[in-house]
Amino acid sequence: MSSYGAFYSTNPKTHSTYGVPPEHPPISDSQTCPMSFAHNLMKSSLARCEHEYAPPKKSDVRSVCPALNTMANHGYIPRDGRNLTFFTIFYGLKACYGLSTPLAIVLTLGGYLLIGRLPICLPFNVPKRFAVRNPDGSTSQPGVLDLRLIDRHGGVEHDASLVHADCPSNLKYPNIEINHDWVENLVGDVLPEVRGYGRTNAACSAHIKDVKEDDASPPSLITPRLGIINHSRAPSSCSSETIVGDDDGDFDEGWRRYATKEYLNTLVSAADVGRMRARREREIAPKVMDPVHAEIARGEMAIILGVWERSVRIKDDGKVKKGIPLPYLLTWLGEERLPEGWKPDHVHGLWAVVKMSKAIKSTADAVVKARSY
């Protein structure tokens, strides 16, 4: 209930509502201090604004990790992406996504170790000789990272990203630009086939059926792709209301046509993600992902699947499908933002991620095996 609703509610108020002892005589709303109410209302509003989405500024630092970038864009870690410590990331993961303590520890500690850093901070006034030299030549305090440092190629960062190009062999850090064509391609990996996708984008995924001439898209739906957007440039024009708002027909470009309320019951399952992973790993051939980074790639998606998972009955066959809303995934990968008004409603644990990752791998392996025949 909003602060306005709570203030004007007809429900009886308890003594704890006003912070007085149980033996205090009953207090009516008319006897409460207006200034106290205004203070509480302001605190509530500030709490909501604290984690509102704000696109990165030109001076902010970002990575190729949508989970961390989203945390920065919503203020769960510093919005500039700098001065990150073990506990900054650890508590940010728990608050933003509702991760369990063991899972948040594994992710944070693993991230440090994979990029060759220890999560041990020293006072900021220690001599410069204690500073750590980074692969790009810069230096930083022990235990302190920024989002760019986390991008070190071959650490947490890996090839065959769903929405980022591979890091060139002569560079230590990848390009952080999001390929919005690739975001839209993910829609083609979802089964049952997403309504409207085959008509407008038949060539994006190998398993999508050929489109018949009489099923062509109306001209109003055939629009230019959005291509690549750089984090350091102007933010997307998509507002948080549009992402899960009503489809008014003015927002049909690229993947964003599928990021509306109309598609909230279109779910992306572990099997769908398995097809995404198999396709992307096939597309980087002859390069092959090593087992560690293949597991990292599956694990990062297994986490978000568990955070937003729900069930929907499929109309055509009556079967129940588990997964996350397609608009949630596309917005998270394409805009690096949380769904409008969403807050964690459960604790997501390590064992659940392991099981989800195995389910993703099972489908990915089956796709690879089927194509080998």
C-alpha positions in Angstrom: 0.0 0.0 0.0 1.3 3.4 -0.8 2.0 6.0 1.9 -1.1 7.9 0.7 -3.2 4.7 1.1 -1.7 3.9 4.4 -2.5 7.4 5.8 -6.1 7.4 4.6 -6.8 3.7 5.4 -9.8 2.9 7.5 -8.0 0.0 9.1 -7.4 0.5 12.9 -4.0 1.7 13.8 -1.9 -0.1 16.5 0.3 1.6 19.1 3.3 0.4 17.2 2.1 2.4 14.2 2.8 5.6 16.1 5.8 4.3 18.2 4.1 4.7 21.6 4.0 2.3 24.6 1.2 -0.3 24.8 -0.2 1.4 27.9 -0.7 4.7 26.1 -4.3 5.7 25.4 -5.6 5.1 21.9 -4.5 7.7 19.3 -6.6 8.8 16.3 -5.2 10.0 13.0 -6.3 13.5 13.8 -4.0 13.5 16.9 -0.8 12.6 15.0 1.7 15.2 14.2 1.5 16.4 10.6 5.3 17.0 10.5 5.9 13.4 11.6 3.7 12.2 8.8 5.4 14.4 6.3 8.8 13.1 7.5 7.7 9.5 7.1 6.2 10.2 3.7 9.4 11.9 2.5 11.5 8.9 3.8 9.3 6.5 1.9 9.6 8.6 -1.3 13.4 8.8 -1.0 13.6 5.0 -0.5 11.7 4.5 -3.8 13.8 7.0 -5.7 17.0 5.6 -4.4 16.7 2.6 -6.7 15.0 4.2 -9.7 16.6 3.5 -13.0 19.0 6.1 -14.3 21.1 5.5 -17.5 24.8 5.8 -17.1 26.5 9.1 -17.7 29.3 9.6 -20.1 31.8 9.6 -17.2 30.4 6.4 -15.6 32.1 3.0 -15.9 30.2 -0.1 -17.1 31.1 -3.7 -18.0 29.7 -6.4 -20.3 27.9 -7.9 -17.3 24.1 -7.0 -17.4 23.7 -8.0 -13.7 26.3 -5.6 -12.4 25.4 -2.8 -14.9 21.8 -3.1 -13.8 22.8 -2.9 -10.2 24.7 0.3 -11.0 21.9 1.8 -13.1 19.5 1.3 -10.1 21.9 2.4 -7.4 22.5 -0.9 -5.7 26.2 -0.3 -6.2 27.7 3.1 -6.9 26.1 4.5 -10.0 29.4 5.6 -11.4 30.6 1.9 -11.4 33.7 2.8 -9.3 35.2 2.0 -5.9 33.6 -1.4 -5.6 34.7 -3.6 -2.7 33.8 -7.1 -1.8 31.0 -6.0 0.5 29.7 -3.4 -1.9 29.1 -6.1 -4.5 28.0 -8.8 -2.0 25.3 -6.6 -0.4 24.3 -5.2 -3.8 23.6 -8.7 -5.1 21.5 -9.6 -2.1 19.5 -6.4 -2.2 19.0 -6.2 -5.9 18.2 -9.8 -6.8 17.4 -11.4 -3.5 20.3 -13.8 -3.7 21.1 -16.0 -0.7 24.2 -15.3 1.3 26.1 -18.4 0.1 25.3 -17.6 -3.5 26.3 -13.9 -3.2 29.6 -15.0 -1.5 30.4 -17.5 -4.3 29.7 -14.9 -7.0 31.6 -12.1 -5.4 34.6 -14.1 -4.3 34.7 -16.0 -7.5 34.7 -12.7 -9.5 37.7 -11.4 -7.6 39.7 -14.6 -8.0 38.9 -15.0 -11.7 40.4 -11.6 -12.5 43.4 -12.3 -10.3 42.5 -10.0 -7.4 42.0 -10.5 -3.7 39.0 -9.0 -1.9 41.2 -7.5 0.8 41.0 -3.8 1.2 43.6 -1.5 2.8 43.0 2.0 4.2 42.7 4.5 1.4 45.7 6.5 2.8 48.2 3.7 2.5 51.4 4.5 0.5 51.1 4.2 -3.3 53.6 1.3 -3.3 50.7 -0.9 -2.2 48.6 0.0 -5.2 47.8 -2.9 -7.6 48.7 -2.5 -11.3 45.9 -3.5 -13.6 46.3 -5.2 -17.1 45.5 -1.9 -18.8 48.4 -0.1 -17.0 46.2 1.7 -14.5 46.6 1.2 -10.7 44.0 0.8 -8.0 43.8 0.2 -4.2 44.0 -3.4 -3.1 40.5 -5.0 -3.0 38.9 -2.1 -4.8 37.5 -2.6 -8.3 35.5 -0.8 -10.9 33.2 -2.3 -13.5 35.8 -2.0 -16.2 38.3 -4.1 -14.3 35.8 -6.9 -13.9 35.7 -7.1 -17.7 39.2 -8.5 -18.0 39.1 -11.0 -20.9 39.3 -14.6 -19.7 38.3 -13.8 -16.2 34.6 -13.6 -15.6 34.1 -12.2 -19.1 33.8 -14.9 -21.8 33.3 -15.4 -25.5 29.9 -16.2 -27.0 28.0 -13.6 -25.0 24.4 -13.4 -25.9 24.5 -9.7 -26.7 28.2 -8.7 -26.9 30.9 -9.3 -29.5 33.9 -11.4 -28.5 37.0 -9.6 -27.2 39.6 -9.2 -30.0 42.6 -11.3 -29.4 44.9 -8.3 -29.2 42.9 -6.6 -26.4 42.6 -7.3 -22.7 39.1 -5.8 -22.3 36.1 -6.3 -24.6 33.9 -3.6 -26.2 30.9 -3.0 -23.9 28.5 -2.0 -26.7 25.2 -4.0 -26.8 24.3 -5.4 -30.1 20.6 -4.8 -30.2 20.1 -7.1 -33.3 21.4 -9.9 -31.1 19.0 -9.0 -28.3 16.2 -9.5 -30.8 17.6 -12.7 -32.1 17.0 -14.2 -28.7 13.3 -14.1 -29.4 13.8 -16.6 -32.2 15.2 -19.2 -29.7 12.0 -19.2 -27.6 9.5 -22.1 -28.1 6.6 -22.1 -28.8 7.4 -19.6 -31.4 6.8 -16.0 -30.2 3.8 -14.5 -31.9 4.8 -12.0 -34.6 8.5 -12.9 -34.6 8.6 -15.3 -37.6 6.8 -12.7 -39.7 9.2 -9.9 -39.1 12.5 -11.7 -38.5 12.5 -15.1 -40.2 16.2 -15.4 -40.7 17.4 -14.7 -37.2 17.4 -18.2 -35.9 18.0 -21.5 -37.7 15.1 -23.3 -36.1 12.4 -20.7 -37.1 10.2 -21.9 -40.0 10.3 -20.3 -43.4 7.7 -17.5 -43.7 5.1 -17.9 -46.4 4.5 -14.9 -48.7 0.9 -14.6 -47.6 2.0 -14.2 -44.0 4.2 -11.2 -44.6 4.3 -8.5 -42.0 2.3 -5.3 -42.7 4.5 -2.4 -43.7 4.0 -0.7 -40.4 5.9 -3.5 -38.6 8.9 -3.5 -40.9 11.2 -1.0 -39.3 15.0 -0.5 -39.3 17.0 -2.4 -36.7 18.4 -0.5 -33.8 22.0 -1.8 -34.3 24.5 -1.0 -31.6 24.1 1.4 -28.7 27.1 2.6 -26.8 26.8 3.0 -23.0 28.8 6.2 -23.1 26.4 7.9 -25.5 22.9 9.0 -25.2 20.6 6.6 -23.3 17.8 4.7 -24.9 14.6 6.5 -25.4 12.6 3.7 -23.9 11.0 4.7 -20.6 10.4 2.3 -17.8 6.6 2.7 -18.4 7.0 1.6 -22.0 8.9 -1.6 -21.1 5.9 -3.1 -19.4 3.3 -0.5 -20.5 0.5 -0.7 -22.9 1.5 -1.2 -26.5 0.2 1.9 -28.3 1.6 0.9 -31.7 4.3 3.6 -31.6 7.0 1.3 -30.2 7.6 -1.5 -32.6 11.3 -1.3 -33.4 13.7 -4.2 -32.9 13.4 -6.2 -29.7 11.4 -3.5 -28.0 8.2 -4.6 -29.8 8.4 -7.8 -27.6 9.1 -5.9 -24.4 5.5 -4.8 -23.7 2.6 -6.0 -21.5 1.4 -8.0 -24.5 4.2 -10.5 -24.1 4.4 -10.7 -20.3 2.9 -14.3 -20.4 5.5 -15.3 -23.0 8.0 -17.1 -20.9 11.7 -17.9 -21.5 12.6 -21.2 -20.0 15.9 -23.0 -19.2 15.4 -24.9 -22.5 15.0 -21.7 -24.4 18.2 -20.4 -22.8 19.9 -23.7 -23.8 19.0 -23.0 -27.4 20.4 -19.4 -27.1 23.7 -20.8 -25.6 24.0 -23.5 -28.3 23.4 -21.0 -31.1 25.9 -18.4 -29.8 28.6 -21.0 -29.2 28.0 -22.3 -32.7 28.3 -18.8 -34.1 31.8 -18.3 -32.7 33.3 -21.4 -34.4 36.0 -22.5 -34.8 36.6 -21.0 -31.4 35.4 -23.3 -28.6 34.5 -22.2 -25.0 36.5 -23.9 -22.2 34.4 -25.7 -19.6 34.9 -23.1 -16.9 33.6 -20.2 -19.0 30.8 -22.3 -20.5 29.6 -22.9 -17.0 29.9 -19.2 -16.1 27.8 -18.4 -19.2 25.1 -20.8 -18.2 25.3 -19.8 -14.5 24.7 -16.1 -15.1 21.5 -17.0 -17.0 20.5 -19.6 -14.4 20.6 -16.9 -11.8 18.2 -14.6 -13.5 15.9 -17.4 -14.5 15.5 -18.3 -10.8 15.0 -14.7 -9.8 12.0 -14.1 -12.1 10.6 -17.6 -12.7 6.9 -18.0 -12.9 4.5 -20.5 -14.6 2.0 -20.0 -17.4 -0.4 -22.4 -19.1 0.2 -22.5 -22.9 -3.1 -22.0 -24.7 -2.4 -24.3 -27.6 -1.7 -27.6 -25.8 -2.7 -26.7 -22.2 0.8 -27.6 -20.8 2.4 -25.5 -18.1 5.6 -23.7 -19.0 8.0 -22.3 -16.4 10.2 -19.4 -17.2 10.7 -15.6 -16.9 8.6 -13.0 -18.9 10.2 -12.3 -22.2 10.0 -8.5 -21.6 11.9 -8.9 -18.4 14.8 -10.7 -20.1 15.0 -8.4 -23.2 14.9 -5.3 -21.0 17.6 -6.7 -18.7 19.9 -7.5 -21.5 19.0 -4.6 -23.8 18.6 -1.8 -21.4 20.2 -3.2 -18.2 17.3 -2.3 -16.0 14.9 -4.0 -13.7 11.2 -4.4 -14.5 9.1 -1.4 -13.5 8.1 -1.7 -9.8 9.7 -5.1 -9.3 11.3 -6.1 -6.0 12.7 -9.5 -4.9 9.9 -11.7 -3.5 12.0 -14.7 -2.5 15.6 -15.8 -1.7 17.4 -17.4 -4.6 19.9 -20.0 -3.5 23.1 -21.7 -4.8 21.6 -25.1 -5.2 18.7 -23.8 -7.3 21.2 -22.1 -9.7 23.1 -25.4 -10.0 20.0 -27.2 -11.0 18.9 -24.5 -13.4 22.4 -24.5 -15.0 22.2 -28.2 -15.6 18.8 -27.8 -17.3 20.3 -25.2 -19.6 23.2 -27.5 -20.4 21.0 -30.4 -21.1 19.1 -28.6 -23.9 22.3 -27.0 -25.3 23.9 -30.4 -25.5 20.8 -31.9 -27.2 20.9 -29.1 -29.8 24.5 -29.7 -30.6 24.0 -33.4 -30.8 21.0 -33.0 -33.1 23.0 -30.8 -35.5 25.9 -33.3 -35.6 23.8 -35.9 -37.3 
